[in-house]
Amino acid sequence: MDQGENVNVRYRYFIDVDRYFDLKRKFSEVKEEIAKDDSKNADKKTFEHFANEIEKLCAERFEVKKDQIGLFTICINGQAIAENKDYLEAVKNSMQKEVPQDNKNAISCSVCSSTDNCTSKIDIHTKFYTTNLCIFAHRMNKKNYDKNLVLCKKCHDRFKAASRFMENELRSKIAGYDVFIIPHVIYGENLNGEKIRQMAEIINPVAGTGESLDTVAKYRMEVERRLARLNEERFVFLLNIMFYRKVQASTKVQRMIQDVNPSVFSILSDAFYDSLDVFYKYYPETVVNNLDKRANLKFIYYMHPIKLKDGNPTQFQNVLRTYENIFTQRALYREVIFENLADILTIIWREKEGFNVSYNKTQTNKQKAFDFKVLDCMYFITFLEKFDSLKGGEGMDVEKLNLSNEIASYIKDMGYNEQQTSLFLLGVLIGAIGREQSKRQREKEQEGTYKPILNKVNFNGMDKYRIMKLSNQIPSKLRHEKIQQYYEGVFSAHKYLLDKNIQNWKLNKDENLFYLLSGYGYQTMKKKSEKVNDEEVINYDNE
């Protein structure tokens, strides 16, 4: 949009943020407020303000930083130039210009530089590169494939053989996605097809494919064994992981993750294993065994809410971005992770169908599905912190709080800071109230899963004002359930930490929800004196 001649030419033309972005404040409102404080630099500061807001929006919604964006569209007076007739005509005319062609006898192989029997018509089994359309051609001209890739007959035959080998030997699956695991060998002697296949198969144990390995300890040992075998033979290699989808005869590449160090799969299995150690300490063995059987790359898929169509995932960018960050050992965005977990718990609580995390109503009820998924989310965050994909809490001194040794030890092991601990303790109180409500219903010979206290939780997120409101309702709920005397210390510690930190609250609404439900999950699922039956443990994911 044009702000007029009175605006500095550098800031005169501005994207219509009110039209294209769902921001909290209008353009005119922000500019007017800035102009009141600094009219001289109002245009510049308005520009900087919205640039930062749009950058934050892209990071939160699309998990994309500014320096990762490779394509921008220019708009003139609100119209994208790609929709401008004059621009389209100019592009069309430029594409129709005759492009000088090299002499066919002069073209040489792009691999070995041979000039014998060279061709640009590449025919491979896995058709992620084709020459029958202009989409891959230089300057979008089908006559220009000689400028892309030229192969002599010998190299072309090898290329086709490699394509067939990749299709037959290097194909695998991660969760519901098809992948090719393509080794990039840096050093090694006596290299052959069998060795390449062994390199690609390193991922299979942690991906949950191939040989059935039903615990983290087993596939952890298998990953280490496979790596050790190749290390003994002094092979140095990286892995390229290509996520793809077959569409008729063509192969659509969904994401290519390059230069993955194979040792990352050993580190992954260690993080899964170490996280289970913590959970075995506080939760029933039968419950954690259920986690142990599912703790692999497929588990990460179920920590993302994905819409299904005919049983297959219709979305992939979010979860594939997580896989890429994990495989390349880059940090994940906290905001995106906790938003995903909030969405998952909302899907279960509101009984939404058609998602990869929707539970099977014929196998369990909503309350059990919800409780077990809360535990899954808690385990996932613990795993990410152990793997260093997510920064953990700074921890706090729990000795000054009037808490039982068990709760204090758990808070210390989880590394919760004061704000996280305050929410965790509030969740413990909600779990205690919910247990009494469920017990009372069970005594009435009903199903015994109804917990009205959870209706006080907003699954769209709990901002600090909702947290304070819920906190103020807890004492009356404890008195009503006649358990106040048992939880006075917990409530006192929660209230002390909440009041101390409320003016400098740093957690967002989704993080608040997670740490609140972590306390609920702990109180609901922790070890009890009575034995937990195998029948009470559910596996409700569509696995």
N, C-alpha and C positions, 0 to 999 in steps of 0.2 A: 504494500500500500504506500501511496505517496503522502508524506506528511506536510508537504508544501514547501514553497521557496524560502521560507524563514528558517528552515532547519538546515544545519550544516550538511553539505552535499554527501558527506561520508555516512551520515545516519538518516538521510532523507527517505530512502526507500527501505521499508521495513516489512518483514513477513507479517501477515495478518494472524497474530498469535491467538486472537479471540476465535477465529474461524477454524484454524487447523490444530490447535492444541487445547486440551482440556486442563487449563491451569486454574488455580484457585482465584486469582485476581485478574481483572480486566486491564487491558493495555492503558486505557485513558486514566484509570484509577491510579495505577502505579506511577505513570508519568507525572500526573498532577501532584502526587505526594512528594516525588523527588524534586520537582520544580520549586516547591515551597521551601525546601531546605537549601537547594543549590541550583538556582535558575540558570546560572552560567554553564554548568556542566550537565544539565538535565538530560540532554539528548544522549550524551555518552554514557551516563550512568543508567539510563533506561535500557540502552542497548546491552550493556554488561549484565544488568539484572536478568533480562529475558534470555540472554545467551546461557547464563548459569542455570536458569530454571529449565530450559529445554534440554540442556546437557544432563541434569538430574533426572528428568522424565525419561530420557532414552536409557539411562543407566538402570532405573528402577523397572521400567516396563519392558524394555527389550534387552537389558543386560549388555548394552553396547556403549563403550566410551567414545568420546569425540574423535580420538586418534584412530579408532577402529572403523570409522565410517569412510567408505571409499567412493561413494557416489552421492552427489548433491544435485538437486533439480533447481534450476533458476526459474523464478516466476517474474513476469512483467505485468504490473497492474492486476495482480491476482490470477493471472493465467500462466500455466506452465508453458515454457517455450515448445515443449513436445506437442502441445495442442494448438500451436500457432501455425496457420496455413502457410504463411510466407517462409517460416523456418523449415517446415516439412518439405516445401517445394525446393528450397535451397539444398537440403540434405539429399533429396531425390536426384537433383541435377548432378550433385557431386558424385553420387554413387554410380551414375550412368556414364561417367567419363571413362574413356578407354584407358585401361591400365596396361602399360607396356609389359608384354610377356617375354620371359626369358626363352631363349632357344631351347627347344625340348632336348636337343642333344647336349646342352650345356648344364642341365640340372645334375646335381650330385647328391648322393645319399647323406642324409643328415647325421647318420651314425658313423659310417666308415669312410665317407667322402668318395666312394666309388661312383663312376659314371655309367656303369654297365647295367642295363635293364632296370632303370630307376622309374619309380612311379609315385604319384601322390595319392592314388586311390587305395587307401588303407582298408583292408578287410580283416576284421578281427571278430572273435566270437562275442566278447563282452563289448557291446557297442556304446561306450561312453564317449567315443570320438568317431564321427562319421564324415563322409565327404559327399553325400548325396544332397545336402542342403547348404545354404550359404552361411549358416550360423557360426561355423568354426573358421571360415575362410578369411584371409587377410582382406580388410576393407569390405567385408561382407560380399565379396565377389567370388562366385564359384570357380572362376577361371584362375583364381589366385591361390589354390591349395598348394601349388608348388612352393609358395613362400612360407607355408606352415610346417609341413613335415613331408620329407621325401625319403623313400627307402629303396635300396637295391633289392633284388630278388632274395639274396641270401639273408639279409637283415629282416626282410619282410616275413620270410618263412620262420625265422626265429621269433619275431614279434607275435606271429599267430600261435606258435607253439607255447610261448609264455602266457598268452591270453587264455589258452585252453588249460594250461597248468594252473593258473590262478583260479579259474572257474572250478576246476575239479579238486584242487588240493588246499587252497588258501581261503576257502569260503568258511564263514562261521556265523554265529549269531550272538548279539548282545541284547538281552531282554527280547523285545519283539522286533528288533531291527536286524536286517541282513548286513553283513560286513565282509570285506576282504581284508585279511591281515597280510600286508606286503612287506617282507623284510628288506631293509636297505643294508647290505653287507658292506662294511667298511674294511674289514680285514679278515682273512681266513683262507686256509689251504684245503685242497681236496673238496671244494664246494660242489654239491650235487643237489638234485631235487629232494632227496630225503632230508638233507640237512636244512634246506630252506623250509620244508614242511615242519620240521621240529622247531624251528625258530618261531613260525607262525602259531604253533600249538601251545606255546608258553601261556597264552592268554586263556586257553580253554578251561583250566580248573577254576579260576576266579570268575569266569563268565558263566559257569554252571553248565557248560556243554561238554560233550565227550564222556569220559568215564564218570560214573556216578560217585561223587565224593560228598557225603552228606553232612560234614562238619567243617568248620573253618580250619581246625587243626590238621585235618587230612589234606585239604587242598593247599594249605600253606606249605606242608611238607612236599607236596607234589610240584608246586611252583619252584621251590628251592632246588629240588632234584633235577628238574629240567634245565634250570639256569646253570647249575653246577656242571652238568654234562657238557653243555656247549662251551662253558668257560674253560673246562679242562682241555678242550680241543682248540682253545685260543681264538675262538670266533669273536669278532667285535662287530656288533650290528645294532641297528635301530629298527623300529617298526613303524610303518605307515598304516593307519587304520582308516579304511574307506567305508563309510556308511552309504548304502545305495538302495535303490528301489527299482525293480523291474517294471517297466511299462511297455507291454507288448514286446517288440523286438529290441527296444532301446533300454539302456541302463542310465537312470538318473542318479547322479552323485548328490547325496544329501549333505554330507560333510566329509572332508578329508582332514584327518588329524595326522600331522607329519612329525617325524623324528621323535617317536616315543621311546624312551629308554626302557628296555624290557625289565630292568630291575624294579620299575615302579609297581609291577604286579606283586613282587615280594613285599614291598613296603605297604601296598594295599592290604594284603592278607594279614600282615602284622597289625595294622590299625584295626581291622575287623576283630582280630584275636584279642588284642589288648582291651578293646571296648567291652567284649564279652566278659573278660575277667572282672571288670567293675560291676557288671550287672549280675553275675553269679554271686557276688558278695551280698547283694541286697534283695534280689528277687528269687522266687522259687525256681528250682532247677528245671522243672518241667516247662515253665514259661520261657526261660532263657534258652533251653534246648531248641524250642521252636524258632527262636531268633537265629540260633547257631546254624540251623538247616537252611536258612534263607539269606544269610549274610554274604552276599556276593554282588557282582555288578548288576544283576537283575533286581536286587533289593533297592538300588539307587533309582531304578526306573519307577518303582512304586512309591518313591518319595517326590514324584511330580504328578500333578493332576493332568491326565491326558484323556481327551475325548476319543472314544472308540467308534469305529464304523465297521460292521460285520466282524467284530472281534479284533480288528487291527487298529493300531494307533494312527490317528489322522494328524497329529501334531508331532513335531520332532525337534524343532530348533532349540527349545528350552532345555530339554533333557540332554540333547547331543552337545550343547554348549557346556553343560555340567560335566559330561564325560570328558570333553576336551580339556577342561580346566583341571580335572583330576588326573588324567593321563599325563599331562604336561606339568603337573604339580604347581599350578597357579592358584592363587587365592580366589574364593568365590565371593560374590556379593551377599552380605548378610541379609540385606533387605529382600532380595529375590528368594533366598532360601526360606526365610521365615514366612514370607507371603505364600509360597508354595505349600508349606505345612499347614498354614491357616486354611487355605483352600481345601486341602485334603480332609481336614477334620470337619469342615463345613459340609462337604459332600456326604460324609458318613452321617453326621448329626441330622442333616435335613433329608437323608435317604434319597439322594439324587442317583439316578441310574445312567448307564451308558458311559461310565468312566472306568479307567483301569483300576481305580481304587474303590469302586463301588462294591459293597459286600453282598454275599449270596444270602438272601433272606430265608432260604430253605435250610441253611446250615446253622445260622446263629441269629441272635436278635441285635437290635441297634446298640443297646448299651454295651454288650460284650464286644461288638465290633469296634465301637468307639474306644473303649478302654484299652484294647490291644493295639489299636492304631496309635494311640497316644504314646504307648511304650515304644512302638516302632520309631516314632518321631524323635523320642528322647535318645534312643540308640543311634539314630542317624546323625544327630548333632554331636553326640559323643565321638562317633567314628570320624566325622569331619575335623573335629578338634584334634584327635589323635593323629590324623593324617596331615595336619597343618594346612588344610584347605580353608579352615575357618578359625579365626582367632578366638581363643577361649577367654573366660573371665579372668580378672586379675586376682581373684580369691579374696578372702577376708579373714579376720580373726574371729572365729566363732566361739572362742573361750568365754568372751564377755556376755554371751547370750545365754539365757536360761533355757537350754534345750537338752533333750535326752542325748546320750552319747551316740545313739544310732543315727539320729537326724543330723547332729553336728558332724559326724564322720562322713555322712553322705554329701553334705554341702561342701566339705573340704575336698573330697575326692572329685567332685564335679567342678571345682574351681569357681564356684559362683561368687560374684561380687555382691555388694550390699543391696543394690537394686534388684538383682536377680534373686537373691536370697529372700528379700521381702515378698516378692511375688510367689516364690516357691512355697514359703510358709503359709501364705494366703491360700494357695492351692491345697496344701495339707489339710487346712481347716475345712475347705469345701469338700475334700474327699471324706473326712470324718463325718461331716453332716450328711453327705450323700449315702454313706454306709448305713447310718441309722435310719434314714428314710427308706432305703431299700429293705432293711431288716424288718421294719414295721409293716411294710407291704407284704413281705414274705410270711409274716405271722398271720396275715389275713388270708393265707392260702392263695395268694396271687403270684404272679410270675416273679416278683421280687427284683425288678431291674429299673424301676422308676425312681429317678433322683431329681425332684423338682428344683433343687439348688442349682443345677446346671443350666436351668432356664435363665438364671441371673447373668450368665456369661454371654457376651456378645461375640459371636464367631466371626463377625466382620472385623474384629480387632477391638482391643481394650485400651483406650487412651487413659491417661493418668486420672482424669476426672471420673471415668467409669470405675477405675480401680479404687479410688477413694470412696465412692458411693457404695461399692460392694463391700469394702472393708468395714464401713460403718454399720452394715446390716448383719455382720457375722456374730457379734455378741448375743443379739436376740435369738438368732438361729441356734446357737450353742445352748442357750438356756432352754429353748423350746424342746430340744432333743435331750436335755438333761445330761449334757456331757461337758459343760463349761469348766468344771473343776479339773478335768483331765487335760484341757488345752489352754489354760490360762497363760502358761509360759510361752507356748507357741504364738498365741495372739499378741502377747506383750512384745515378743521379739519382732514379730511382723510389723506391729504398729510403730515401734521405735525406729526401725530401719526405714519405713515408709515416710514418716514425718521428717526424719533427718535428711532424706534425699529428694523429697517431692519438688522442691524449688529448683533443683538442678537435675531433673529427670532426663536421661539420655536414651532410654529404650523407646522404640516406636511401638505402635499399637499391636503389630503382629508378634514382635518379640515379647511384649507384655503377655499376650495370649499364650504363647508357648511356655514361658516360665511359670505362669499360673497353672496351666494344665500339667506341667511337669510335676508340680507338687501334688496335684490331684492324682496323677498316674502313680506316683510313688506311694501315696497313702492307700490307694486302691489295690495295687499289684504287689506290694512288698511282701516279704516272707512273713508268714503267720504261723502260729503254733500248729494249726491244723494243716493236713496235707492237701496240696492242690491236685485234683484228679486230672488224668490225661484228657478226659472228655471236656474239661473246662477250657482247655487250650485250643484255640481255633486258628485256622489259616484261611482267612477270608479273601485274600487277594486272588485275582484270576491267574494264578501261576500254574 
